[in-house]
Amino acid sequence: MNKTIKQIALALAIGFTLIISSCIPDPDPVEERTLAMELSEISELIGQIEDAGLNVDTTELGVYYIIDTVGIGALPNFGDTLYMKYTGYFLDGYVFDASDLHQENLNGIWEFIYQPDKLIKGFENGISLMNKGTRLNMIIPSGLAYGQNGTSTMLPFTPLRFEAEMVNIKPTN
């Protein structure tokens, strides 16, 4: 008899748990991102920037940019060692990456050898515009970043915005 009571109590506990869990609403599903959504977001942001009186230029590849400070000297070449500060944002302003988060020993300056196909295509393209002292803002469409598939931390069709400063360029020679 004691065994039967335990079985009934277990069945009631399982049933009660199922009933309660079915009453808990599912979290809102993440809206599936589309190219149309991305293009609309980029267009809206560029419109806001232009309404503020700033000019947005575009590279041949399609990176939108605004030069805040014009630098001096030669532009970087592949093989050069670059010293940069940057902050990467989603268009809603959320910071997803920054040199300050990774380069504590260099005061937030990222040191790296500029090589083809080692960075997302849009960031590589934006860097090509920066000589020493240049500060710029870039808007990188997803096709030049993480694309229609995204990554484990990036949703598909996610455009990115970067604030970047070229602190120094050390030529290979």
Backbone as ProteinMPNN parsed JSONL, in Angstrom:
{"seq_chain_A": "MNKTIKQIALALAIGFTLIISSCIPDPDPVEERTLAMELSEISELIGQIEDAGLNVDTTELGVYYIIDTVGIGALPNFGDTLYMKYTGYFLDGYVFDASDLHQENLNGIWEFIYQPDKLIKGFENGISLMNKGTRLNMIIPSGLAYGQNGTSTMLPFTPLRFEAEMVNIKPTN", "coords_chain_A": {"N_chain_A": [[0.815, -1.184, 0.0], [1.91, 1.26, 0.774], [3.709, 1.631, -1.286], [1.966, 2.071, -3.436], [0.792, 4.526, -2.739], [3.014, 6.199, -2.945], [3.478, 5.984, -5.708], [1.156, 7.157, -6.722], [1.425, 9.743, -5.671], [3.74, 10.548, -7.005], [2.828, 10.497, -9.662], [0.857, 12.507, -9.505], [2.496, 14.7, -8.893], [4.073, 14.901, -11.228], [2.047, 15.389, -13.108], [1.027, 17.816, -12.094], [3.278, 19.474, -12.423], [3.496, 19.466, -15.229], [1.076, 20.761, -15.893], [1.407, 23.303, -14.686], [3.75, 24.199, -16.01], [2.786, 24.41, -18.584], [1.287, 26.673, -18.445], [3.002, 28.768, -18.304], [4.066, 31.439, -20.193], [5.596, 31.244, -23.435], [8.824, 32.596, -24.183], [9.127, 35.653, -26.038], [9.482, 35.075, -29.44], [12.473, 35.497, -31.341], [12.51, 37.929, -33.763], [12.724, 37.084, -37.135], [15.375, 38.142, -39.055], [15.682, 40.094, -42.031], [16.908, 40.916, -45.327], [15.575, 43.154, -46.278], [14.798, 44.418, -43.884], [17.313, 45.095, -42.874], [18.275, 46.879, -44.875], [16.425, 48.929, -44.606], [16.97, 49.822, -41.982], [19.623, 50.761, -42.286], [19.212, 52.78, -44.184], [17.541, 54.511, -42.746], [19.294, 55.286, -40.638], [21.363, 56.563, -42.085], [19.883, 58.634, -43.179], [19.278, 60.065, -40.811], [21.843, 60.876, -40.073], [22.56, 62.502, -42.246], [20.535, 64.421, -42.011], [21.48, 65.667, -39.79], [23.397, 67.214, -40.863], [25.761, 66.11, -41.792], [27.992, 64.614, -44.178], [27.753, 61.565, -45.84], [29.895, 59.278, -47.159], [30.623, 56.675, -49.577], [32.373, 53.657, -50.051], [33.797, 51.871, -52.873], [33.16, 49.191, -52.455], [30.951, 49.375, -50.824], [30.877, 50.268, -48.178], [29.729, 52.549, -45.866], [30.81, 55.743, -44.82], [32.114, 58.289, -42.613], [34.445, 60.746, -42.332], [35.873, 61.91, -39.506], [38.193, 63.092, -38.505], [40.881, 64.127, -40.39], [43.734, 62.381, -41.319], [47.373, 62.15, -41.509], [50.106, 61.497, -43.763], [51.069, 58.336, -45.311], [48.701, 55.945, -46.6], [47.664, 52.761, -45.226], [49.375, 49.718, -46.129], [49.108, 46.287, -47.114], [50.723, 44.119, -44.908], [51.87, 46.056, -43.337], [52.289, 47.136, -39.908], [49.673, 47.956, -37.872], [48.251, 50.31, -35.619], [45.532, 50.727, -33.762], [42.51, 52.18, -32.418], [39.256, 51.156, -31.644], [35.668, 50.899, -31.645], [32.99, 48.723, -31.85], [29.63, 48.651, -32.857], [26.188, 47.595, -32.743], [23.486, 48.739, -34.774], [21.62, 49.751, -33.02], [23.069, 50.863, -31.023], [24.268, 49.205, -29.147], [27.247, 48.016, -27.777], [29.332, 45.687, -29.196], [31.944, 44.963, -29.449], [35.267, 46.101, -28.736], [38.41, 47.763, -28.867], [39.395, 48.503, -26.409], [38.479, 46.518, -24.752], [40.14, 44.383, -25.152], [42.826, 45.015, -25.238], [44.404, 45.692, -22.902], [47.056, 46.078, -22.019], [48.11, 47.841, -23.841], [46.914, 50.295, -23.595], [44.352, 50.222, -24.716], [44.863, 50.144, -27.406], [44.903, 48.511, -30.433], [47.161, 46.37, -31.833], [48.25, 45.092, -34.859], [49.09, 43.069, -37.721], [48.397, 44.162, -40.866], [46.613, 42.345, -43.027], [45.371, 40.757, -45.987], [42.029, 39.494, -46.045], [41.842, 38.785, -43.333], [40.229, 40.115, -41.643], [36.797, 41.187, -41.196], [35.356, 41.901, -44.323], [34.299, 44.516, -44.775], [35.4, 46.048, -42.67], [38.112, 45.808, -43.204], [38.128, 47.15, -45.657], [37.365, 49.74, -44.84], [39.557, 50.428, -43.208], [41.487, 50.803, -45.13], [41.202, 53.411, -45.882], [42.372, 54.975, -44.003], [44.863, 56.959, -42.764], [47.624, 57.817, -40.562], [46.333, 59.164, -37.628], [43.766, 59.504, -38.577], [40.338, 59.595, -37.912], [37.357, 57.88, -38.06], [33.928, 57.047, -38.815], [32.18, 54.144, -39.578], [29.693, 52.441, -41.423], [28.807, 49.252, -41.87], [27.434, 47.137, -44.133], [25.725, 43.977, -43.777], [26.506, 42.151, -45.738], [29.163, 42.65, -46.061], [30.142, 41.926, -43.722], [29.037, 39.756, -41.475], [27.079, 38.547, -42.919], [24.214, 36.861, -44.459], [23.797, 34.667, -42.918], [24.818, 35.14, -40.403], [26.379, 34.666, -37.165], [27.172, 32.67, -34.258], [26.857, 34.635, -32.392], [25.954, 36.825, -33.777], [23.157, 38.037, -35.408], [21.539, 37.08, -38.487], [21.82, 39.223, -41.393], [22.778, 41.578, -40.124], [23.762, 44.793, -39.89], [26.742, 46.648, -39.146], [28.297, 49.131, -37.035], [31.156, 51.124, -36.761], [33.415, 53.022, -34.806], [36.49, 54.335, -35.395], [40.005, 54.821, -34.954], [43.091, 55.584, -36.358], [45.973, 55.137, -34.862], [48.703, 54.806, -35.337], [50.952, 53.875, -37.987], [53.143, 51.422, -38.895], [55.301, 50.956, -41.336], [56.161, 48.104, -43.432], [58.764, 48.138, -44.398]], "CA_chain_A": [[0.0, 0.0, 0.0], [2.831, 2.394, 0.85], [4.262, 1.771, -2.641], [0.901, 2.626, -4.262], [0.669, 5.946, -2.377], [4.178, 6.875, -3.536], [3.266, 6.048, -7.155], [0.101, 8.15, -6.961], [2.012, 11.05, -5.364], [4.662, 10.849, -8.107], [2.017, 10.813, -10.844], [0.263, 13.82, -9.267], [3.567, 15.709, -8.984], [4.411, 15.044, -12.641], [0.902, 16.043, -13.746], [0.988, 19.203, -11.634], [4.395, 20.167, -13.071], [3.128, 19.668, -16.63], [0.013, 21.766, -15.96], [1.997, 24.605, -14.355], [4.685, 24.629, -17.055], [2.044, 24.775, -19.792], [0.707, 28.003, -18.222], [4.063, 29.772, -18.422], [4.148, 31.819, -21.609], [6.883, 31.116, -24.114], [9.439, 33.896, -24.421], [8.871, 36.176, -27.378], [10.459, 34.568, -30.407], [13.287, 36.515, -31.992], [12.011, 38.186, -35.106], [13.678, 36.692, -38.158], [15.874, 39.313, -39.768], [15.692, 39.977, -43.486], [17.671, 41.938, -46.027], [14.738, 44.363, -46.334], [14.917, 45.072, -42.573], [18.652, 45.68, -42.795], [18.35, 48.041, -45.766], [15.6, 49.973, -43.997], [17.719, 50.352, -40.831], [20.756, 51.538, -42.791], [18.662, 53.976, -44.817], [17.075, 55.404, -41.674], [20.459, 55.843, -39.952], [22.034, 57.506, -42.982], [19.005, 59.8, -43.22], [19.472, 60.82, -39.573], [23.176, 61.48, -40.135], [22.5, 63.592, -43.224], [19.683, 65.459, -41.425], [22.33, 66.372, -38.823], [24.324, 68.051, -41.621], [27.007, 65.419, -42.122], [28.019, 63.915, -45.463], [28.114, 60.154, -45.775], [30.496, 58.777, -48.392], [30.546, 55.227, -49.726], [33.48, 53.052, -50.787], [33.361, 51.053, -54.015], [32.575, 47.943, -51.962], [29.66, 49.645, -50.202], [30.978, 50.691, -46.785], [29.383, 53.951, -45.669], [31.75, 56.284, -43.843], [32.252, 59.721, -42.356], [35.762, 61.036, -41.751], [35.774, 62.925, -38.452], [39.493, 63.753, -38.446], [41.745, 63.74, -41.503], [45.076, 62.058, -40.854], [48.534, 62.572, -42.307], [51.007, 60.431, -44.185], [50.644, 57.306, -46.263], [47.669, 54.987, -46.237], [48.289, 51.469, -44.915], [49.553, 48.661, -47.128], [49.152, 44.966, -46.514], [52.035, 43.825, -44.338], [52.192, 47.075, -42.34], [51.761, 46.96, -38.562], [48.761, 49.05, -37.589], [47.908, 50.564, -34.227], [44.195, 51.324, -33.864], [41.477, 52.1, -31.394], [37.962, 51.01, -32.307], [34.504, 50.386, -30.93], [31.998, 48.185, -32.775], [28.267, 48.756, -32.353], [25.026, 47.307, -33.56], [22.885, 50.032, -35.104], [20.849, 50.254, -31.881], [24.003, 51.448, -30.069], [24.865, 48.191, -28.277], [28.658, 47.739, -28.069], [29.607, 44.252, -29.259], [33.39, 44.744, -29.418], [36.067, 47.329, -28.65], [39.827, 47.509, -28.593], [39.588, 48.656, -24.956], [38.124, 45.272, -24.075], [41.104, 43.324, -25.438], [44.21, 45.468, -25.319], [44.672, 46.387, -21.649], [48.472, 46.424, -21.868], [48.477, 48.861, -24.826], [45.981, 51.407, -23.415], [43.23, 50.098, -25.631], [45.313, 50.214, -28.802], [45.008, 47.197, -31.059], [48.319, 46.249, -32.723], [48.109, 43.908, -35.701], [49.641, 43.163, -39.072], [47.309, 44.342, -41.828], [46.704, 41.29, -44.03], [44.097, 40.542, -46.681], [41.122, 38.413, -45.644], [41.968, 38.427, -41.917], [39.189, 40.873, -40.962], [35.602, 41.227, -42.031], [35.659, 42.643, -45.558], [33.965, 45.93, -44.631], [36.363, 46.705, -41.778], [39.347, 45.863, -43.992], [37.918, 48.204, -46.644], [37.399, 51.015, -44.124], [40.934, 50.682, -42.771], [42.283, 51.253, -46.276], [41.006, 54.861, -46.014], [42.858, 55.628, -42.785], [46.281, 57.155, -42.472], [47.87, 58.123, -39.152], [45.532, 60.25, -37.079], [42.402, 59.504, -39.098], [39.217, 59.081, -37.109], [36.177, 57.781, -38.908], [32.8, 56.19, -38.483], [31.803, 53.292, -40.71], [28.512, 51.581, -41.358], [29.161, 48.105, -42.706], [26.313, 46.233, -44.398], [26.001, 42.591, -43.387], [27.187, 41.448, -46.824], [30.602, 42.891, -45.891], [30.434, 41.57, -42.326], [28.749, 38.358, -41.155], [26.199, 38.042, -43.953], [22.834, 36.421, -44.303], [23.739, 33.57, -41.95], [25.257, 35.571, -39.083], [27.252, 33.76, -36.412], [26.513, 32.283, -32.998], [26.591, 35.858, -31.622], [25.448, 37.852, -34.705], [21.989, 37.632, -36.171], [21.651, 37.302, -39.934], [21.5, 40.553, -41.925], [23.046, 42.594, -39.106], [24.782, 45.778, -40.236], [27.577, 47.049, -38.007], [28.847, 50.487, -37.066], [32.429, 51.224, -36.053], [34.185, 54.25, -34.638], [37.868, 53.853, -35.447], [41.082, 55.812, -35.015], [44.396, 55.028, -36.694], [46.941, 55.777, -33.969], [50.005, 54.814, -35.986], [51.216, 52.863, -39.009], [54.553, 51.087, -39.009], [55.469, 50.274, -42.631], [56.935, 46.865, -43.41], [60.186, 48.397, -44.721]], "C_chain_A": [[0.866, 1.257, 0.0], [3.417, 2.686, -0.526], [3.229, 2.416, -3.563], [0.73, 4.115, -3.989], [1.825, 6.738, -2.99], [4.005, 7.023, -5.049], [2.212, 7.101, -7.512], [0.66, 9.555, -6.727], [2.956, 11.476, -6.479], [3.885, 11.238, -9.362], [1.373, 12.184, -10.696], [1.306, 14.929, -9.402], [3.951, 15.96, -10.434], [3.291, 15.775, -13.37], [0.825, 17.515, -13.368], [2.085, 20.026, -12.311], [4.078, 20.445, -14.529], [2.063, 20.747, -16.788], [0.587, 23.159, -15.712], [2.904, 25.084, -15.483], [3.953, 24.996, -18.339], [1.411, 26.154, -19.655], [1.746, 29.115, -18.351], [4.199, 30.146, -19.888], [5.551, 31.605, -22.165], [7.5, 32.496, -24.263], [9.146, 34.343, -25.845], [9.914, 35.631, -28.335], [11.223, 35.732, -31.029], [12.771, 36.679, -33.41], [13.091, 37.83, -36.115], [14.08, 37.917, -38.97], [15.917, 39.033, -41.262], [16.561, 41.081, -44.072], [16.878, 43.244, -46.083], [14.809, 45.134, -45.01], [16.255, 45.787, -42.471], [18.739, 46.95, -43.637], [17.551, 49.213, -45.21], [16.338, 50.625, -42.828], [18.88, 51.232, -41.288], [20.261, 52.843, -43.393], [18.201, 54.995, -43.77], [18.255, 56.057, -40.963], [21.168, 56.872, -40.828], [21.198, 58.778, -43.12], [19.17, 60.681, -41.99], [20.82, 61.548, -39.579], [23.161, 62.673, -41.089], [21.614, 64.73, -42.729], [20.458, 66.282, -40.391], [23.397, 67.216, -39.522], [25.647, 67.416, -41.971], [26.873, 64.725, -43.475], [28.481, 62.484, -45.253], [28.655, 59.767, -47.14], [30.384, 57.26, -48.411], [31.755, 54.733, -50.518], [32.914, 52.274, -51.971], [32.701, 49.757, -53.572], [31.214, 48.156, -51.311], [29.707, 49.937, -48.718], [30.655, 52.181, -46.735], [30.338, 54.508, -44.611], [31.675, 57.801, -43.765], [33.618, 59.902, -41.729], [35.592, 62.189, -40.766], [37.048, 63.75, -38.362], [40.341, 63.225, -39.592], [43.151, 63.515, -40.956], [46.15, 62.584, -41.786], [49.337, 61.342, -42.716], [50.347, 59.432, -45.119], [49.505, 56.463, -45.703], [48.317, 53.63, -45.977], [48.36, 50.55, -46.13], [49.529, 47.323, -46.405], [50.586, 44.663, -46.097], [52.461, 44.854, -43.301], [51.642, 46.669, -40.972], [50.93, 48.192, -38.242], [48.467, 49.106, -36.096], [46.598, 51.353, -34.24], [43.439, 51.246, -32.547], [40.161, 51.974, -32.153], [36.897, 50.592, -31.3], [33.503, 49.947, -31.988], [30.626, 48.169, -32.122], [27.294, 48.062, -33.299], [24.371, 48.655, -33.815], [22.035, 50.596, -33.974], [21.741, 50.845, -30.792], [24.662, 50.455, -29.134], [26.304, 47.917, -28.719], [28.869, 46.227, -28.06], [31.097, 43.954, -29.218], [34.084, 46.097, -29.331], [37.512, 46.963, -28.342], [40.114, 47.643, -27.103], [39.316, 47.362, -24.199], [39.198, 44.205, -24.207], [42.563, 43.736, -25.272], [44.617, 46.26, -24.078], [46.126, 46.872, -21.535], [48.918, 47.497, -22.855], [47.526, 50.059, -24.761], [44.856, 51.383, -24.438], [43.596, 50.182, -27.1], [45.522, 48.792, -29.318], [46.167, 47.228, -32.04], [48.154, 44.965, -33.528], [48.769, 44.159, -37.052], [48.465, 43.146, -40.04], [47.491, 43.353, -42.965], [45.354, 41.107, -44.714], [43.344, 39.352, -46.093], [41.299, 37.942, -44.198], [40.897, 39.113, -41.07], [37.904, 40.742, -41.771], [35.884, 42.207, -43.164], [35.391, 44.144, -45.418], [34.94, 46.678, -43.746], [37.709, 46.844, -42.496], [39.266, 47.013, -45.004], [37.972, 49.585, -45.989], [38.794, 51.396, -43.671], [41.772, 51.234, -43.921], [42.178, 52.758, -46.506], [41.735, 55.659, -44.938], [44.379, 55.735, -42.747], [46.406, 57.588, -41.011], [47.061, 59.341, -38.717], [44.097, 60.294, -37.574], [41.45, 58.914, -38.068], [38.021, 59.035, -38.031], [35.129, 56.881, -38.295], [32.439, 55.42, -39.732], [30.487, 52.595, -40.405], [28.767, 50.474, -42.37], [27.934, 47.224, -42.898], [26.71, 44.782, -44.101], [26.73, 41.812, -44.468], [28.69, 41.626, -46.797], [31.028, 42.593, -44.462], [30.15, 40.075, -42.129], [27.613, 37.769, -41.981], [24.806, 37.607, -43.557], [22.689, 35.289, -43.302], [24.105, 34.0, -40.543], [26.264, 34.606, -38.476], [26.502, 33.354, -35.15], [26.169, 33.518, -32.163], [26.053, 37.003, -32.474], [24.248, 37.308, -35.449], [22.245, 37.823, -37.663], [21.257, 38.736, -40.301], [21.679, 41.649, -40.874], [24.133, 43.538, -39.594], [25.522, 46.202, -38.972], [28.025, 48.488, -38.178], [30.124, 50.484, -36.235], [32.862, 52.672, -35.947], [35.627, 53.77, -34.567], [38.84, 55.017, -35.536], [42.384, 55.086, -35.335], [45.423, 55.788, -35.86], [48.309, 55.88, -34.63], [50.059, 53.703, -37.038], [52.717, 52.661, -39.048], [54.73, 50.32, -40.319], [56.349, 49.033, -42.509], [58.421, 47.111, -43.652], [60.858, 49.161, -43.622]], "O_chain_A": [[0.566, 2.214, -0.713], [3.602, 3.846, -0.893], [3.597, 3.24, -4.401], [0.541, 4.89, -4.927], [1.617, 7.839, -3.5], [4.344, 8.064, -5.612], [2.364, 7.839, -8.485], [0.389, 10.462, -7.514], [2.971, 12.647, -6.859], [4.244, 12.196, -10.047], [1.34, 12.953, -11.656], [1.019, 15.984, -9.969], [4.138, 17.109, -10.832], [3.553, 16.681, -14.162], [0.585, 18.366, -14.224], [1.84, 21.158, -12.728], [4.354, 21.538, -15.024], [2.133, 21.558, -17.712], [0.283, 24.094, -16.452], [2.838, 26.249, -15.875], [4.45, 25.815, -19.113], [1.033, 26.751, -20.663], [1.386, 30.283, -18.494], [4.421, 29.281, -20.735], [6.551, 31.763, -21.464], [6.776, 33.475, -24.45], [8.944, 33.523, -26.741], [11.111, 35.72, -28.063], [10.675, 36.818, -31.216], [12.616, 35.71, -34.154], [14.244, 38.233, -35.963], [13.232, 38.633, -39.502], [16.152, 37.907, -41.7], [16.901, 42.052, -43.395], [17.455, 44.323, -45.948], [14.874, 46.364, -45.012], [16.326, 46.937, -42.037], [19.223, 47.979, -43.165], [17.968, 50.365, -45.334], [16.333, 51.849, -42.7], [19.096, 52.316, -40.746], [20.835, 53.902, -43.135], [18.449, 56.193, -43.906], [18.225, 57.261, -40.708], [21.533, 57.945, -40.347], [21.748, 59.878, -43.172], [19.199, 61.906, -42.104], [20.917, 62.695, -39.143], [23.694, 63.735, -40.766], [21.909, 65.894, -42.998], [20.136, 67.444, -40.145], [24.209, 67.861, -38.859], [26.569, 68.107, -42.406], [25.784, 64.303, -43.867], [29.474, 62.229, -44.572], [27.97, 59.906, -48.154], [30.087, 56.637, -47.392], [32.117, 55.322, -51.536], [31.708, 52.048, -52.061], [31.783, 49.27, -54.233], [30.407, 47.229, -51.248], [28.675, 49.862, -48.05], [31.238, 52.976, -47.473], [30.641, 53.835, -43.626], [31.246, 58.486, -44.694], [33.923, 59.283, -40.71], [35.215, 63.298, -41.146], [36.994, 64.964, -38.167], [40.499, 62.015, -39.748], [43.687, 64.348, -40.225], [45.884, 63.348, -42.714], [49.251, 60.287, -42.087], [49.249, 59.642, -45.635], [49.37, 56.295, -44.491], [49.419, 53.377, -46.464], [47.52, 50.603, -47.027], [49.887, 47.234, -45.231], [51.534, 44.92, -46.84], [53.321, 44.567, -42.468], [50.649, 45.946, -40.886], [51.411, 49.322, -38.327], [48.44, 48.084, -35.409], [46.562, 52.504, -34.674], [43.685, 50.388, -31.7], [39.974, 52.613, -33.189], [37.192, 50.014, -30.254], [33.199, 50.699, -32.913], [30.473, 47.731, -30.982], [27.543, 47.956, -34.5], [24.681, 49.624, -33.123], [21.75, 51.793, -33.96], [21.243, 51.281, -29.754], [25.555, 50.843, -28.382], [26.555, 47.623, -29.888], [28.62, 45.563, -27.054], [31.486, 42.811, -28.977], [33.556, 47.109, -29.792], [37.792, 45.984, -27.65], [40.997, 46.958, -26.587], [39.869, 47.143, -23.121], [39.185, 43.223, -23.464], [43.44, 42.878, -25.175], [45.12, 47.378, -24.193], [46.382, 47.957, -21.013], [50.023, 48.021, -22.712], [47.347, 50.761, -25.756], [44.462, 52.425, -24.96], [42.713, 50.281, -27.952], [46.227, 47.988, -28.708], [46.163, 48.024, -32.979], [47.946, 43.89, -32.967], [48.976, 45.301, -37.465], [47.647, 42.226, -40.028], [48.407, 43.493, -43.776], [44.31, 41.283, -44.086], [43.937, 38.348, -45.7], [40.94, 36.81, -43.874], [40.68, 38.74, -39.917], [37.921, 40.245, -42.897], [36.568, 43.213, -42.978], [36.182, 44.957, -45.897], [35.278, 47.826, -44.034], [38.363, 47.883, -42.401], [40.23, 47.758, -45.18], [38.573, 50.505, -46.545], [39.174, 52.565, -43.742], [42.67, 52.047, -43.7], [42.98, 53.324, -47.248], [41.717, 56.89, -44.962], [45.086, 54.728, -42.703], [45.402, 57.71, -40.308], [47.099, 60.397, -39.348], [43.287, 61.051, -37.039], [41.721, 57.887, -37.447], [37.701, 60.015, -38.703], [35.394, 56.079, -37.4], [32.399, 55.984, -40.825], [30.215, 52.213, -39.267], [28.921, 50.726, -43.565], [27.442, 46.629, -41.939], [27.885, 44.419, -44.169], [27.497, 40.902, -44.156], [29.422, 40.861, -47.424], [32.126, 42.956, -44.039], [30.931, 39.23, -42.567], [27.224, 36.62, -41.771], [24.298, 37.935, -42.485], [21.576, 34.978, -42.879], [23.754, 33.318, -39.58], [26.914, 33.835, -39.181], [25.321, 33.668, -35.0], [25.28, 33.456, -31.313], [25.726, 38.06, -31.934], [24.316, 36.237, -36.053], [23.078, 38.642, -38.052], [20.465, 39.374, -39.607], [20.838, 42.539, -40.748], [25.294, 43.144, -39.703], [24.984, 46.121, -37.868], [28.122, 49.002, -39.292], [30.169, 49.913, -35.145], [32.696, 53.452, -36.884], [35.951, 52.893, -33.765], [38.537, 56.059, -36.117], [42.741, 54.107, -34.68], [45.706, 56.955, -36.131], [48.993, 56.895, -34.509], [49.308, 52.729, -36.978], [53.476, 53.617, -39.214], [54.348, 49.153, -40.403], [57.172, 48.927, -41.6], [59.256, 46.355, -43.154], [62.047, 49.466, -43.719]]}, "name": "protein", "num_of_chains": 1, "seq": "MNKTIKQIALALAIGFTLIISSCIPDPDPVEERTLAMELSEISELIGQIEDAGLNVDTTELGVYYIIDTVGIGALPNFGDTLYMKYTGYFLDGYVFDASDLHQENLNGIWEFIYQPDKLIKGFENGISLMNKGTRLNMIIPSGLAYGQNGTSTMLPFTPLRFEAEMVNIKPTN"}
